Amino acid sequence: MNRWLAPLATLLIGGCSWVNAPERNLVPPDGGVEGGIELFCDDGLDDDEDLAFDCDDTDCSEEPACCELRRTTLSEDWTAPDLSAGWTFAPTAGGSWSALRPSFEGTTFIGGFLPGDSPRALISKDCVSLALGGWVDTSLRTTDSTGCGPSDPCDRYAGVVLSVATDSAPGNKLQDELAVTLHAGGLVLVTQADVEVARASVGIDENVDVGIELRPTLDDFNLPILIANVTVAGERVLERFTVATIGDLVGSGDCSDVPGLHVAAQGRGEGVYVGPLETAKQDCANPSQFDEQSATLSGANLEFTPSWVEAYVGSPALASSRNSVSDIQWDLIVEGSNHDPELEPTTHIGYALGHARVATDEGGDWRLDTWESSESPKVGDDPPSCLDGTCDDNRSVREPHLLAELDDEQELRDLVLSFARELVTTPSERDVFGIEIVRPVGAPATSIALPSTPTLSPDEIPECVSLRDPALIPVDPEAQDGYWLLFTCIESAGAATEIHAVRISRALEVIREGGGPMRRVVLVASELGPFAAAGIRSPEPVISFEEDGLRLRIWFLAQSTPGDWAVALAEARTHDTWVLQFELPEPVPFPVNPILSSTSTLVRSGCLDEECNITGIAVTPRADDPSRLRFLLARRLNLPGGGRTDQLIPLEQTWSKP
């Protein structure tokens, strides 16, 4: 459904998924206005009608499809006395071999892949980070065309290969995801799995420059793929060729966080050579790069009373603002319990919410102590859980989200708290949640009383038996016209697979259309790809209103297999803020999802056991630097000798605006 082409009356009726067959040829709601921004950077359209298309538009300069900033990841000039430190001489089982390193026009080449009865390769021991895009550049040269025609493959050749393999079998070429090979007679072949996909002809005894440009994108099924453009002697011979799905790239060595491929110089026989080899990755700000900060938090250093956080602390909500003396204030709300969440499959576990606050110097990190905190829960019971049956009526409050509404000086105008509250109609009923939205006032120790009915009940959303993980997006810079409330829709006893949204007024009341809440389906797990195959939950949006448009990103948790939660990202753009009153702009899943997994270094750091599970994520712009985002990653660790503990890890990254 291309909702921008629909009349406004259609926009006000029902909803369709953001990612239900995403429409790449999206037309802005006003048909395109000069001074807006490019909606998509690879759709072939001049979305903002400024006569600059896609990557030629400066709006796209930081996007993965267009970024030209490079950071060198490998630079090999073949002059080192011993190449074995960085390269594997393959095939390793085929006996030793040595390479010649002649100089042509003052540049050292490597070749003489002898004996010539078998292909030989030097394979980089570290994979080259390419999932976010990158470049591979080299020169090839043939000095002797004897016995080889200018348009025919021959037994003598040399080239550059991108591969998932770290070795080859004797008598066989290296497995190639993409290879550019110069044959001795002057034929250049571009191949994948040794099948020709492009060709060119070049001269003998001259340096032939070869460039491979790799870009991430999404295919028609939202599967992230890597596409390649290849130039030979300054001429483009291959364009937008699918190299591999990003999920198939190597994820080891230097590419453990952002996957890539091994690069190799490969050849057979005499008179064919590979010149200096350089690789680079994109160096634009990207959502997969995090800076780890100090001051990891726990229930203890937040000074919460053990009676309600003894067994678990997680699902953080975070807000940043300036206070009256221009210090930076951090408000943190978490859920906690005195019983382990792992018991939930067999019994009811109760949860409560606590509030902590700290002020820091501008540009500073928060401290490990001196937090002002609600020792008892801000909302919920103390203790929130009791397995002996003495508090049957205790019901959970969970999964908080904070929206800080700031003035022009970044001082706090209002704080809006949303959270899931457990509902009960019979004593035996459990795990049925609605959503509460309030404006908490006063210090962290000021408690919140629950009204008799929630802001939004699952009775109002027929597809959902329970509503979890709320989060708010303002529909205008001042939120005068209200919000979109995102939430996880629990359809049955299985995993959550959809994130929905309902319009909320400034007065924190549900806006209705057609007899029910004004509602949209936002994200659907089955339409996102393998990283979300087992479900999605916990949306965390950040929106920025700029003069020439807005930027909206939504982080969320996704699992490829049950229980293996990771952090993923979808991003949307639109020209006009007015449309948010009626609709949400179509998202584009980030090409490299998930951006943070349970195997990532930042999650594994300090982990003393095989399991370090992600349990939640919070994100907010820094009030002292709106170009920076502060994340709070919640993880649960198994302890040596038994038991578990929880940590809240602060991370940061650049917030790229349009």
TAQUILIN-V750430 format. One record per pair of residues at least 24 apart in sequence whose ideal C-beta (glycine too) atoms are under 6 Angstrom apart, sorted by the first residue. I is the first residue (numbers start at 1). J is the second residue. If there is no record, write none. Layout:
i:I j:J
i:I j:J
This chain:
i:3 j:583
i:4 j:29
i:11 j:582
i:11 j:583
i:12 j:513
i:12 j:582
i:15 j:519
i:15 j:520
i:15 j:521
i:17 j:521
i:17 j:524
i:18 j:522
i:18 j:586
i:18 j:587
i:19 j:527
i:28 j:575
i:29 j:576
i:29 j:579
i:33 j:575
i:35 j:548
i:36 j:548
i:36 j:549
i:36 j:575
i:37 j:548
i:37 j:549
i:37 j:658
i:39 j:573
i:41 j:65
i:41 j:66
i:42 j:217
i:59 j:658
i:62 j:284
i:62 j:285
i:62 j:656
i:64 j:132
i:64 j:133
i:64 j:216
i:64 j:591
i:65 j:215
i:67 j:282
i:67 j:284
i:69 j:283
i:69 j:284
i:70 j:280
i:70 j:283
i:71 j:280
i:71 j:281
i:71 j:283
i:72 j:280
i:73 j:128
i:73 j:129
i:73 j:279
i:73 j:280
i:73 j:281
i:74 j:128
i:74 j:279
i:75 j:278
i:76 j:277
i:77 j:108
i:77 j:276
i:78 j:108
i:78 j:110
i:79 j:108
i:86 j:125
i:87 j:122
i:88 j:123
i:88 j:125
i:90 j:121
i:90 j:123
i:90 j:167
i:90 j:168
i:91 j:168
i:91 j:169
i:91 j:170
i:92 j:167
i:93 j:170
i:94 j:170
i:107 j:275
i:109 j:141
i:109 j:273
i:109 j:275
i:110 j:265
i:110 j:274
i:111 j:158
i:111 j:272
i:111 j:273
i:112 j:270
i:113 j:267
i:113 j:268
i:116 j:268
i:116 j:269
i:118 j:170
i:118 j:171
i:119 j:173
i:119 j:268
i:121 j:174
i:121 j:264
i:121 j:266
i:122 j:265
i:123 j:262
i:123 j:264
i:124 j:262
i:124 j:263
i:126 j:253
i:126 j:254
i:127 j:250
i:127 j:253
i:127 j:255
i:127 j:260
i:127 j:261
i:127 j:262
i:128 j:260
i:128 j:263
i:128 j:279
i:129 j:255
i:129 j:258
i:129 j:260
i:129 j:281
i:130 j:214
i:130 j:260
i:130 j:261
i:131 j:246
i:131 j:249
i:131 j:258
i:131 j:259
i:131 j:592
i:132 j:216
i:132 j:282
i:132 j:286
i:132 j:592
i:133 j:214
i:133 j:215
i:133 j:216
i:133 j:282
i:134 j:214
i:134 j:280
i:134 j:281
i:135 j:213
i:135 j:280
i:136 j:212
i:136 j:279
i:137 j:211
i:137 j:278
i:138 j:210
i:138 j:275
i:138 j:277
i:139 j:207
i:139 j:209
i:139 j:275
i:140 j:182
i:140 j:208
i:140 j:210
i:141 j:207
i:141 j:273
i:142 j:182
i:142 j:184
i:142 j:204
i:142 j:272
i:143 j:205
i:143 j:271
i:144 j:271
i:145 j:184
i:145 j:185
i:145 j:204
i:148 j:184
i:148 j:185
i:149 j:185
i:150 j:185
i:150 j:186
i:150 j:201
i:151 j:187
i:153 j:183
i:154 j:183
i:154 j:184
i:154 j:185
i:156 j:184
i:156 j:269
i:156 j:272
i:157 j:181
i:157 j:183
i:157 j:267
i:157 j:268
i:157 j:272
i:158 j:182
i:158 j:267
i:158 j:272
i:158 j:273
i:158 j:274
i:159 j:266
i:161 j:264
i:161 j:266
i:162 j:261
i:162 j:263
i:163 j:262
i:164 j:250
i:174 j:264
i:174 j:266
i:177 j:243
i:177 j:244
i:178 j:228
i:178 j:243
i:180 j:210
i:184 j:271
i:184 j:272
i:188 j:232
i:190 j:230
i:190 j:238
i:198 j:237
i:198 j:238
i:200 j:232
i:200 j:237
i:202 j:233
i:208 j:233
i:216 j:591
i:222 j:527
i:222 j:528
i:222 j:529
i:222 j:589
i:223 j:529
i:224 j:591
i:246 j:592
i:247 j:530
i:257 j:600
i:257 j:601
i:258 j:288
i:285 j:654
i:285 j:656
i:287 j:569
i:287 j:590
i:287 j:595
i:288 j:592
i:288 j:595
i:290 j:602
i:290 j:651
i:290 j:653
i:291 j:652
i:292 j:602
i:292 j:651
i:293 j:365
i:293 j:650
i:293 j:652
i:294 j:365
i:295 j:365
i:295 j:366
i:295 j:368
i:296 j:647
i:296 j:649
i:297 j:648
i:298 j:647
i:301 j:368
i:302 j:356
i:302 j:371
i:302 j:373
i:303 j:373
i:304 j:354
i:304 j:373
i:305 j:375
i:307 j:382
i:307 j:383
i:308 j:336
i:308 j:338
i:308 j:352
i:308 j:377
i:308 j:382
i:308 j:383
i:308 j:384
i:309 j:336
i:310 j:338
i:311 j:337
i:311 j:338
i:311 j:339
i:311 j:340
i:312 j:337
i:312 j:341
i:313 j:646
i:314 j:615
i:314 j:616
i:314 j:634
i:314 j:646
i:315 j:399
i:315 j:616
i:316 j:616
i:316 j:618
i:316 j:632
i:316 j:634
i:316 j:648
i:317 j:400
i:317 j:401
i:317 j:402
i:317 j:618
i:318 j:618
i:318 j:620
i:318 j:632
i:319 j:402
i:319 j:404
i:319 j:620
i:320 j:620
i:320 j:622
i:320 j:623
i:321 j:404
i:321 j:406
i:321 j:412
i:321 j:623
i:322 j:410
i:322 j:411
i:322 j:623
i:323 j:359
i:327 j:359
i:328 j:360
i:328 j:362
i:328 j:623
i:328 j:624
i:329 j:359
i:330 j:358
i:330 j:366
i:331 j:357
i:332 j:356
i:333 j:400
i:335 j:398
i:337 j:384
i:337 j:385
i:338 j:383
i:338 j:385
i:339 j:385
i:348 j:430
i:349 j:385
i:350 j:384
i:350 j:385
i:350 j:394
i:350 j:396
i:351 j:384
i:351 j:396
i:351 j:398
i:352 j:377
i:352 j:380
i:352 j:384
i:353 j:377
i:353 j:378
i:353 j:379
i:353 j:380
i:353 j:397
i:353 j:400
i:354 j:378
i:355 j:444
i:356 j:444
i:357 j:444
i:362 j:624
i:363 j:624
i:372 j:444
i:373 j:444
i:374 j:444
i:374 j:445
i:378 j:447
i:378 j:448
i:379 j:448
i:392 j:427
i:395 j:422
i:395 j:424
i:396 j:422
i:397 j:421
i:399 j:468
i:399 j:469
i:401 j:470
i:401 j:471
i:403 j:472
i:405 j:479
i:410 j:623
i:416 j:472
i:418 j:470
i:418 j:472
i:420 j:468
i:421 j:454
i:432 j:466
i:433 j:466
i:433 j:467
i:433 j:468
i:434 j:467
i:435 j:467
i:435 j:470
i:435 j:487
i:437 j:508
i:456 j:510
i:460 j:517
i:464 j:489
i:464 j:490
i:465 j:490
i:466 j:490
i:469 j:537
i:469 j:538
i:471 j:539
i:471 j:541
i:473 j:541
i:473 j:543
i:475 j:580
i:475 j:581
i:476 j:577
i:477 j:545
i:481 j:581
i:482 j:506
i:486 j:539
i:488 j:537
i:495 j:534
i:495 j:535
i:496 j:535
i:496 j:537
i:497 j:525
i:497 j:535
i:498 j:524
i:499 j:523
i:499 j:539
i:520 j:584
i:528 j:589
i:530 j:560
i:531 j:558
i:531 j:560
i:531 j:593
i:531 j:594
i:532 j:558
i:533 j:560
i:534 j:559
i:534 j:561
i:534 j:562
i:535 j:559
i:540 j:617
i:540 j:619
i:542 j:619
i:544 j:657
i:546 j:657
i:546 j:658
i:549 j:575
i:549 j:658
i:550 j:577
i:551 j:657
i:551 j:658
i:555 j:617
i:555 j:619
i:558 j:594
i:565 j:614
i:566 j:594
i:566 j:597
i:567 j:594
i:567 j:595
i:567 j:596
i:567 j:617
i:568 j:593
i:568 j:594
i:569 j:595
i:603 j:635
i:607 j:637
i:608 j:640
i:609 j:638
i:611 j:638
i:612 j:637
i:627 j:655
i:628 j:652
i:629 j:653
i:629 j:655
